[in-house]
Amino acid sequence: MPRYEFRCRSCDDTFEVSRPMAESSAPASCPAGHDDTVKLLSAVAVGGTTSAGPAPSAGGGGGGGGCCGGGCCG
């Protein structure tokens, strides 16, 4: 079940609530009982591996890329 982070505007406490996605925007009371809370935007980090080769280098060699899509900026 997803966890959503909230901040209480009354006591400035930050807390998490586990609830179904269908209830993600429902209001939540803080642990101290205050109702003036706001849902925080949480960044999700997704890690993994790839079997692709190394990223191409940006720089000389005449193969495009560069700072302006292959053109020289001056």
ABEGO torsion letter per residue (X at the ends): XBBBBBBBAAAGBBBBBBBBAAAAABBBBBAAGBABBBBBBBBBBBBEBBABBBBBBBEBGGAEEEAAGGBBAX
